[in-house]
Amino acid sequence: MHVIQRLLSGNPTTAPFMRYLAYLRNDVFKPGVVDIMISQMVPGWQDMTIVEAGCGPGYKVRDPRFKGISITCVDVYKPYLKTCRGYGFKTVHADLKNIDTIFEKGSFDIVLFIDVIEHFTKREGLRVLKKLEKIARKQIIVSTPVGFYPQDVECVPDKNPYQQHRSAWYPQDFKTRGYKVKVFRNYHRDIRQGSVKLVNEPDPVSASQLWASKRFD
């Protein structure tokens, strides 16, 4: 993939394809995301109920280690839910800002909120986080870039309007709420292709990623 990118670099007509390659490299085929997520999960998670809030196309829960587990995928973008249903997952179409009107307190053992909170404003994100904490019986796991990671709708392959990044998050935002936080420095090797403003920067722009976990038992 890196060879293809070098061959196509400098040609403005290939910009959309380059963005797609970068998206695949940095967010779809990036090694370790599911491994990190599973390492955060409470013992015995294989026998628990799980909801992925803001599931996208379900990339993470498609991992073979989740086979046979009770997983509910929730998203506001219907095409993603169609993909998830194709993989046999239970799906719920919902705006996470109203998640408390759909699920009761303690509806799921584990809530996964992975690479989603940055798509809300800071105030909205905190409200959604509080609501998700209430529907979790045992644990909630959150992951998000450290600081502001620009991502523009124009640079997303499917042009999903909900993919715009709107807020910046830091470890202290979660530590003050009782989360254990681990930061992976420079986890995103090059984020230029996701931003209209950064796409023409001459050098790679990296970003760190944080994982925050809170248990309730």
Backbone as CSV, one residue per row, in Angstrom:
resi,resn,N_x,N_y,N_z,CA_x,CA_y,CA_z,C_x,C_y,C_z
1,MET,0.824,-1.199,0.000,0.000,0.000,0.000,0.862,1.254,0.000
2,HIS,1.969,1.227,0.745,2.856,2.386,0.784,3.468,2.664,-0.584
3,VAL,3.789,1.600,-1.322,4.363,1.758,-2.668,3.371,2.450,-3.588
4,ILE,2.111,2.023,-3.529,1.071,2.640,-4.358,0.926,4.107,-4.032
5,GLN,0.964,4.427,-2.753,0.830,5.822,-2.351,1.966,6.670,-2.899
6,ARG,3.182,6.136,-2.885,4.317,6.895,-3.401,4.182,7.124,-4.896
7,LEU,3.700,6.115,-5.609,3.550,6.239,-7.057,2.493,7.273,-7.431
8,LEU,1.453,7.377,-6.602,0.354,8.284,-6.915,0.531,9.682,-6.331
9,SER,1.507,9.853,-5.468,1.681,11.142,-4.802,1.992,12.234,-5.817
10,GLY,1.473,13.413,-5.543,1.728,14.552,-6.423,0.723,14.716,-7.534
11,ASN,-0.162,13.757,-7.720,-1.174,13.850,-8.774,-2.505,14.245,-8.143
12,PRO,-2.981,15.486,-8.359,-4.202,15.945,-7.698,-5.435,15.145,-8.064
13,THR,-5.441,14.499,-9.225,-6.630,13.741,-9.637,-6.779,12.455,-8.837
14,THR,-5.727,12.036,-8.159,-5.796,10.805,-7.367,-6.086,11.072,-5.899
15,ALA,-6.352,12.334,-5.538,-6.541,12.695,-4.135,-7.623,11.868,-3.434
16,PRO,-8.822,11.679,-4.034,-9.840,10.871,-3.352,-9.385,9.434,-3.100
17,PHE,-8.690,8.859,-4.069,-8.208,7.491,-3.901,-7.144,7.427,-2.817
18,MET,-6.285,8.459,-2.777,-5.253,8.519,-1.750,-5.874,8.599,-0.364
19,ARG,-6.932,9.394,-0.262,-7.613,9.502,1.022,-8.183,8.149,1.443
20,TYR,-8.723,7.424,0.463,-9.297,6.119,0.771,-8.222,5.141,1.237
21,LEU,-7.060,5.172,0.581,-5.956,4.312,0.991,-5.521,4.628,2.415
22,ALA,-5.429,5.930,2.711,-5.027,6.340,4.049,-6.056,5.903,5.083
23,TYR,-7.323,5.988,4.704,-8.407,5.559,5.599,-8.271,4.065,5.909
24,LEU,-8.025,3.278,4.877,-7.860,1.843,5.084,-6.657,1.549,5.967
25,ARG,-5.545,2.215,5.670,-4.317,1.950,6.397,-4.427,2.358,7.865
26,ASN,-5.014,3.511,8.117,-5.010,4.073,9.462,-6.178,3.642,10.327
27,ASP,-7.304,3.237,9.730,-8.489,3.004,10.533,-9.152,1.652,10.339
28,VAL,-8.929,0.991,9.226,-9.589,-0.289,8.998,-8.638,-1.452,9.252
29,PHE,-7.468,-1.409,8.633,-6.529,-2.513,8.743,-5.441,-2.260,9.775
30,LYS,-5.575,-1.213,10.553,-4.590,-0.918,11.569,-4.533,-2.074,12.572
31,PRO,-3.368,-2.618,12.812,-3.267,-3.746,13.747,-3.461,-3.297,15.188
32,GLY,-4.034,-4.174,15.966,-4.047,-3.950,17.398,-5.293,-3.342,17.999
33,VAL,-6.212,-2.775,17.204,-7.374,-2.091,17.778,-8.231,-3.063,18.590
34,VAL,-8.584,-4.181,18.004,-9.430,-5.149,18.713,-8.661,-5.779,19.867
35,ASP,-7.376,-6.035,19.661,-6.564,-6.592,20.745,-6.555,-5.654,21.947
36,ILE,-6.390,-4.362,21.684,-6.386,-3.381,22.769,-7.750,-3.370,23.455
37,MET,-8.800,-3.373,22.660,-10.151,-3.322,23.209,-10.428,-4.524,24.108
38,ILE,-10.093,-5.713,23.621,-10.336,-6.926,24.388,-9.506,-6.940,25.673
39,SER,-8.288,-6.395,25.604,-7.436,-6.364,26.793,-8.027,-5.497,27.896
40,GLN,-8.924,-4.585,27.530,-9.567,-3.705,28.513,-10.808,-4.336,29.141
41,MET,-11.340,-5.378,28.513,-12.634,-5.923,28.923,-12.532,-6.787,30.171
42,VAL,-13.607,-6.759,30.977,-13.615,-7.495,32.241,-13.545,-8.997,31.988
43,PRO,-12.950,-9.748,32.914,-12.910,-11.201,32.770,-14.310,-11.788,32.619
44,GLY,-14.419,-12.762,31.739,-15.705,-13.403,31.509,-16.587,-12.671,30.526
45,TRP,-16.010,-11.709,29.790,-16.802,-10.913,28.851,-17.460,-11.771,27.771
46,GLN,-16.882,-12.938,27.529,-17.430,-13.804,26.483,-18.850,-14.267,26.778
47,ASP,-19.246,-14.225,28.041,-20.584,-14.661,28.437,-21.486,-13.481,28.788
48,MET,-21.085,-12.290,28.386,-21.834,-11.091,28.752,-22.524,-10.475,27.536
49,THR,-23.467,-9.593,27.822,-24.129,-8.839,26.753,-23.339,-7.565,26.478
50,ILE,-23.196,-7.251,25.194,-22.367,-6.121,24.769,-23.160,-5.242,23.812
51,VAL,-23.057,-3.930,23.977,-23.612,-3.002,23.004,-22.467,-2.152,22.477
52,GLU,-22.394,-2.017,21.154,-21.423,-1.095,20.565,-22.176,0.168,20.168
53,ALA,-21.958,1.229,20.916,-22.634,2.500,20.698,-21.870,3.314,19.660
54,GLY,-22.523,3.545,18.514,-21.827,4.172,17.395,-20.963,3.124,16.715
55,CYS,-21.618,2.068,16.265,-20.908,0.867,15.793,-20.236,1.028,14.448
56,GLY,-20.694,1.998,13.627,-20.183,2.041,12.263,-20.558,0.751,11.557
57,PRO,-19.731,0.294,10.615,-20.041,-0.958,9.904,-19.702,-2.215,10.700
58,GLY,-19.368,-2.055,11.973,-19.117,-3.221,12.820,-17.772,-3.871,12.626
59,TYR,-16.771,-3.112,12.191,-15.459,-3.696,11.926,-14.896,-4.447,13.129
60,LYS,-14.997,-3.843,14.300,-14.324,-4.405,15.477,-15.017,-5.676,15.967
61,VAL,-16.337,-5.662,16.046,-17.035,-6.835,16.577,-17.160,-7.960,15.554
62,ARG,-16.687,-7.729,14.337,-16.634,-8.823,13.363,-15.486,-9.777,13.657
63,ASP,-14.600,-9.388,14.543,-13.465,-10.228,14.900,-13.967,-11.607,15.343
64,PRO,-13.318,-12.689,14.912,-13.782,-14.043,15.248,-13.938,-14.292,16.739
65,ARG,-13.219,-13.552,17.556,-13.318,-13.752,19.004,-14.672,-13.337,19.568
66,PHE,-15.457,-12.607,18.782,-16.786,-12.199,19.222,-17.887,-13.113,18.696
67,LYS,-17.510,-14.171,17.997,-18.495,-15.079,17.434,-19.326,-15.727,18.529
68,GLY,-20.645,-15.680,18.365,-21.547,-16.313,19.305,-21.886,-15.485,20.530
69,ILE,-21.346,-14.276,20.625,-21.586,-13.416,21.779,-22.771,-12.503,21.497
70,SER,-23.520,-12.181,22.520,-24.685,-11.305,22.377,-24.231,-9.865,22.193
71,ILE,-24.306,-9.382,20.947,-23.847,-8.036,20.615,-24.973,-7.265,19.945
72,THR,-25.202,-6.052,20.413,-26.168,-5.150,19.796,-25.422,-3.957,19.225
73,CYS,-25.666,-3.678,17.957,-25.009,-2.566,17.276,-25.975,-1.390,17.179
74,VAL,-25.539,-0.228,17.630,-26.383,0.968,17.609,-25.688,2.059,16.808
75,ASP,-26.421,2.660,15.868,-25.846,3.760,15.096,-26.983,4.618,14.539
76,VAL,-26.643,5.863,14.228,-27.619,6.789,13.655,-27.641,6.702,12.131
77,TYR,-26.584,6.086,11.553,-26.420,6.031,10.100,-26.906,4.677,9.592
78,LYS,-28.047,4.655,8.926,-28.700,3.406,8.550,-27.862,2.483,7.655
79,PRO,-27.080,3.012,6.689,-26.269,2.100,5.881,-25.315,1.245,6.711
80,TYR,-24.792,1.782,7.810,-23.918,0.995,8.675,-24.685,-0.153,9.322
81,LEU,-25.907,0.123,9.734,-26.702,-0.915,10.379,-27.061,-2.032,9.414
82,LYS,-27.281,-1.672,8.164,-27.555,-2.688,7.141,-26.368,-3.634,7.020
83,THR,-25.163,-3.073,7.048,-23.956,-3.902,6.986,-23.869,-4.808,8.212
84,CYS,-24.144,-4.251,9.378,-24.074,-5.047,10.610,-25.085,-6.189,10.605
85,ARG,-26.286,-5.908,10.114,-27.297,-6.977,10.034,-26.837,-8.082,9.101
86,GLY,-26.100,-7.706,8.057,-25.586,-8.701,7.136,-24.614,-9.666,7.792
87,TYR,-24.024,-9.238,8.896,-23.113,-10.094,9.646,-23.807,-10.786,10.821
88,GLY,-25.112,-10.603,10.907,-25.881,-11.314,11.915,-26.028,-10.622,13.252
89,PHE,-25.637,-9.352,13.342,-25.759,-8.640,14.610,-27.156,-8.057,14.795
90,LYS,-27.574,-7.983,16.036,-28.789,-7.241,16.358,-28.479,-5.756,16.195
91,THR,-29.411,-4.997,15.628,-29.151,-3.582,15.374,-30.288,-2.715,15.904
92,VAL,-29.919,-1.493,16.287,-30.888,-0.503,16.731,-30.525,0.830,16.094
93,HIS,-31.479,1.407,15.381,-31.255,2.719,14.775,-31.576,3.784,15.808
94,ALA,-30.566,4.582,16.191,-30.791,5.573,17.229,-29.706,6.636,17.217
95,ASP,-30.098,7.832,17.626,-29.150,8.901,17.903,-28.703,8.705,19.346
96,LEU,-27.404,8.607,19.577,-26.910,8.335,20.923,-27.287,9.424,21.913
97,LYS,-27.612,10.592,21.423,-28.038,11.665,22.323,-29.362,11.328,23.006
98,ASN,-30.094,10.364,22.422,-31.375,9.944,22.995,-31.342,8.495,23.473
99,ILE,-30.154,7.977,23.726,-30.010,6.554,24.040,-30.756,6.167,25.307
100,ASP,-30.945,7.130,26.226,-31.627,6.824,27.478,-33.127,6.596,27.290
101,THR,-33.657,6.988,26.145,-35.079,6.755,25.864,-35.309,5.387,25.220
102,ILE,-34.227,4.706,24.892,-34.319,3.422,24.199,-33.953,2.262,25.118
103,PHE,-32.897,2.448,25.910,-32.442,1.381,26.806,-32.582,1.823,28.257
104,GLU,-32.989,0.902,29.100,-33.124,1.181,30.527,-31.770,1.082,31.225
105,LYS,-31.720,1.530,32.437,-30.508,1.455,33.235,-30.060,0.000,33.370
106,GLY,-28.756,-0.230,33.158,-28.199,-1.576,33.283,-28.651,-2.542,32.218
107,SER,-28.895,-2.062,31.011,-29.384,-2.933,29.935,-28.324,-3.887,29.397
108,PHE,-27.057,-3.508,29.524,-25.975,-4.329,28.968,-24.838,-4.455,29.982
109,ASP,-24.149,-5.584,29.907,-22.986,-5.755,30.784,-21.863,-4.800,30.396
110,ILE,-21.585,-4.715,29.093,-20.460,-3.906,28.614,-20.928,-2.955,27.521
111,VAL,-20.529,-1.702,27.631,-20.784,-0.703,26.598,-19.457,-0.351,25.929
112,LEU,-19.410,-0.487,24.612,-18.247,-0.085,23.825,-18.563,1.240,23.143
113,PHE,-17.706,2.220,23.348,-17.909,3.564,22.792,-16.584,3.964,22.140
114,ILE,-16.316,3.349,21.002,-14.988,3.389,20.393,-14.948,4.347,19.206
115,ASP,-14.096,5.361,19.292,-13.919,6.347,18.219,-15.248,6.996,17.821
116,VAL,-15.994,7.420,18.818,-17.301,8.033,18.566,-17.460,9.377,19.269
117,ILE,-16.985,9.503,20.483,-17.265,10.687,21.281,-16.769,11.968,20.618
118,GLU,-15.722,11.861,19.801,-15.184,13.046,19.120,-16.088,13.554,18.005
119,HIS,-17.118,12.799,17.662,-18.064,13.234,16.641,-19.158,14.150,17.206
120,PHE,-19.161,14.324,18.516,-20.091,15.229,19.177,-19.351,16.491,19.626
121,THR,-20.103,17.543,19.930,-19.489,18.680,20.610,-19.098,18.202,22.008
122,LYS,-18.270,18.975,22.687,-17.821,18.558,24.019,-19.006,18.394,24.975
123,ARG,-19.923,19.338,24.949,-21.083,19.254,25.839,-21.940,18.035,25.491
124,GLU,-22.195,17.819,24.206,-22.991,16.661,23.790,-22.295,15.366,24.183
125,GLY,-20.988,15.311,23.947,-20.226,14.104,24.243,-20.294,13.714,25.706
126,LEU,-20.188,14.695,26.599,-20.268,14.419,28.031,-21.653,13.923,28.424
127,ARG,-22.679,14.485,27.802,-24.048,14.041,28.089,-24.272,12.611,27.614
128,VAL,-23.782,12.304,26.412,-23.928,10.946,25.883,-23.153,9.965,26.762
129,LEU,-21.949,10.340,27.172,-21.133,9.476,28.023,-21.865,9.144,29.320
130,LYS,-22.475,10.132,29.925,-23.213,9.924,31.170,-24.378,8.960,30.966
131,LYS,-25.063,9.093,29.832,-26.194,8.200,29.545,-25.716,6.782,29.287
132,LEU,-24.596,6.638,28.608,-24.059,5.307,28.333,-23.583,4.627,29.614
133,GLU,-23.032,5.396,30.520,-22.603,4.830,31.799,-23.782,4.212,32.545
134,LYS,-24.947,4.808,32.395,-26.121,4.317,33.114,-26.644,2.999,32.553
135,ILE,-26.460,2.771,31.251,-26.982,1.517,30.688,-25.975,0.371,30.819
136,ALA,-24.776,0.670,31.346,-23.752,-0.357,31.544,-23.863,-0.959,32.937
137,ARG,-23.936,-2.296,33.016,-23.985,-2.964,34.316,-22.592,-3.149,34.904
138,LYS,-21.640,-3.529,34.057,-20.322,-3.887,34.564,-19.192,-2.962,34.098
139,GLN,-19.280,-2.463,32.856,-18.126,-1.732,32.321,-18.500,-0.900,31.109
140,ILE,-17.783,0.217,30.964,-17.830,0.983,29.725,-16.402,1.222,29.271
141,ILE,-16.167,1.078,27.971,-14.840,1.304,27.386,-14.963,2.379,26.322
142,VAL,-14.117,3.387,26.427,-14.129,4.510,25.491,-12.761,4.640,24.854
143,SER,-12.743,4.951,23.576,-11.484,5.257,22.897,-11.686,6.469,22.009
144,THR,-10.693,7.340,21.985,-10.778,8.560,21.179,-9.381,9.132,20.989
145,PRO,-9.142,9.883,19.924,-7.834,10.531,19.775,-7.582,11.515,20.914
146,VAL,-6.307,11.742,21.202,-5.922,12.738,22.198,-5.851,14.099,21.508
147,GLY,-6.592,15.066,22.041,-6.640,16.377,21.409,-7.552,16.363,20.199
148,PHE,-7.469,17.401,19.406,-8.352,17.482,18.242,-7.715,16.784,17.044
149,TYR,-8.380,15.761,16.560,-7.970,14.997,15.384,-8.928,15.400,14.270
150,PRO,-8.490,16.249,13.339,-9.410,16.721,12.296,-9.845,15.607,11.354
151,GLN,-11.129,15.530,11.123,-11.672,14.615,10.115,-12.867,15.302,9.481
152,ASP,-12.791,15.511,8.183,-13.826,16.244,7.456,-14.661,15.298,6.602
153,VAL,-15.941,15.621,6.494,-16.856,14.794,5.709,-16.358,14.639,4.281
154,GLU,-15.781,15.693,3.726,-15.296,15.649,2.345,-14.214,14.589,2.134
155,CYS,-13.531,14.219,3.218,-12.423,13.271,3.121,-12.803,11.849,3.509
156,VAL,-14.044,11.647,3.924,-14.502,10.311,4.301,-15.034,9.599,3.068
157,PRO,-14.604,8.371,2.811,-15.020,7.674,1.588,-16.515,7.625,1.344
158,ASP,-17.314,7.388,2.390,-18.758,7.275,2.173,-19.491,8.600,2.352
159,LYS,-18.727,9.679,2.644,-19.310,11.027,2.806,-20.414,11.058,3.861
160,ASN,-20.293,10.206,4.847,-21.254,10.167,5.944,-21.150,11.469,6.746
161,PRO,-22.216,12.259,6.822,-22.144,13.553,7.517,-21.866,13.429,9.007
162,TYR,-22.144,12.259,9.579,-21.906,12.071,11.007,-20.437,11.800,11.335
163,GLN,-19.603,11.675,10.306,-18.201,11.363,10.534,-17.338,12.593,10.840
164,GLN,-17.914,13.767,10.769,-17.161,14.979,11.092,-16.716,14.949,12.561
165,HIS,-15.446,15.290,12.797,-14.970,15.404,14.173,-15.265,16.806,14.696
166,ARG,-15.763,16.876,15.935,-16.253,18.153,16.466,-15.668,18.543,17.823
167,SER,-14.876,17.676,18.430,-14.379,18.006,19.764,-13.035,17.352,20.044
168,ALA,-12.356,17.893,21.044,-11.049,17.376,21.471,-11.177,16.782,22.869
169,TRP,-10.491,15.666,23.099,-10.573,14.964,24.372,-9.183,14.641,24.895
170,TYR,-9.078,14.658,26.218,-7.784,14.452,26.873,-7.954,13.478,28.037
171,PRO,-6.876,12.840,28.470,-6.987,11.859,29.556,-7.727,12.373,30.786
172,GLN,-7.497,13.637,31.137,-8.117,14.174,32.338,-9.636,14.229,32.241
173,ASP,-10.159,14.330,31.013,-11.617,14.340,30.837,-12.250,13.068,31.382
174,PHE,-11.496,11.981,31.333,-12.017,10.687,31.778,-11.549,10.324,33.184
175,LYS,-10.336,10.695,33.522,-9.830,10.397,34.863,-10.698,11.036,35.936
176,THR,-11.186,12.245,35.677,-12.032,12.927,36.659,-13.380,12.230,36.834
177,ARG,-13.732,11.339,35.902,-14.986,10.591,35.998,-14.750,9.166,36.494
178,GLY,-13.535,8.887,36.969,-13.246,7.583,37.552,-12.758,6.532,36.582
179,TYR,-12.345,6.933,35.388,-11.840,5.990,34.393,-10.343,5.733,34.578
180,LYS,-9.940,4.523,34.242,-8.516,4.227,34.082,-8.151,4.516,32.636
181,VAL,-7.092,5.247,32.415,-6.758,5.721,31.072,-5.359,5.269,30.664
182,LYS,-5.249,4.819,29.419,-3.961,4.485,28.832,-3.838,5.217,27.503
183,VAL,-2.693,5.847,27.277,-2.477,6.611,26.050,-1.445,5.908,25.176
184,PHE,-1.782,5.743,23.901,-0.866,5.181,22.912,-0.322,6.340,22.083
185,ARG,0.934,6.675,22.295,1.536,7.834,21.658,1.704,7.624,20.151
186,ASN,1.341,8.642,19.388,1.503,8.625,17.928,0.896,7.374,17.295
187,TYR,-0.236,6.953,17.834,-0.893,5.731,17.348,-1.354,5.878,15.905
188,HIS,-1.828,7.072,15.549,-2.197,7.354,14.163,-0.975,7.961,13.485
189,ARG,-0.411,7.245,12.560,0.878,7.636,11.980,0.785,8.884,11.106
190,ASP,-0.304,9.030,10.390,-0.419,10.163,9.470,-1.894,10.480,9.255
191,ILE,-2.342,11.625,9.747,-3.765,11.968,9.682,-4.075,13.008,8.608
192,ARG,-3.113,13.304,7.743,-3.318,14.370,6.756,-4.482,14.106,5.814
193,GLN,-4.669,12.869,5.412,-5.658,12.577,4.386,-7.095,12.724,4.880
194,GLY,-7.281,12.896,6.180,-8.624,13.054,6.703,-9.068,14.491,6.848
195,SER,-8.185,15.423,6.502,-8.478,16.824,6.748,-8.224,17.681,5.515
196,VAL,-9.182,18.510,5.188,-9.018,19.430,4.065,-7.836,20.372,4.310
197,LYS,-7.668,20.792,5.561,-6.604,21.730,5.881,-5.222,21.085,5.921
198,LEU,-5.183,19.806,6.269,-3.892,19.136,6.440,-3.411,18.373,5.212
199,VAL,-4.303,18.130,4.260,-3.986,17.209,3.169,-2.756,17.617,2.369
200,ASN,-2.468,18.896,2.307,-1.309,19.354,1.528,-0.084,19.648,2.377
201,GLU,-0.125,19.286,3.652,1.061,19.457,4.494,2.173,18.551,3.984
202,PRO,3.413,19.034,3.932,4.497,18.250,3.342,4.944,17.053,4.174
203,ASP,4.760,17.114,5.495,5.238,16.042,6.364,4.079,15.373,7.099
204,PRO,4.246,14.105,7.442,3.185,13.392,8.159,2.819,14.083,9.471
205,VAL,1.539,14.021,9.798,1.041,14.563,11.061,0.474,13.390,11.859
206,SER,1.045,13.135,13.027,0.606,11.997,13.827,-0.363,12.432,14.915
207,ALA,-1.024,11.461,15.526,-1.939,11.744,16.638,-1.909,10.560,17.595
208,SER,-2.041,10.862,18.872,-2.085,9.818,19.890,-3.525,9.364,20.107
209,GLN,-3.682,8.218,20.752,-5.000,7.651,21.007,-5.105,7.258,22.476
210,LEU,-6.235,7.561,23.085,-6.435,7.148,24.476,-7.533,6.104,24.574
211,TRP,-7.364,5.228,25.551,-8.371,4.224,25.892,-8.731,4.418,27.342
212,ALA,-10.007,4.543,27.618,-10.488,4.768,28.983,-11.500,3.701,29.352
213,SER,-11.322,3.121,30.534,-12.207,2.043,30.974,-12.705,2.320,32.396
214,LYS,-13.998,2.079,32.601,-14.591,2.276,33.924,-15.436,1.070,34.273
215,ARG,-15.213,0.515,35.462,-15.973,-0.648,35.917,-16.960,-0.232,36.994
216,PHE,-18.078,-0.972,37.047,-19.137,-0.619,37.975,-19.409,-1.705,39.015
217,ASP,-18.642,-2.788,38.979,-18.868,-3.861,39.965,-17.783,-3.881,41.027
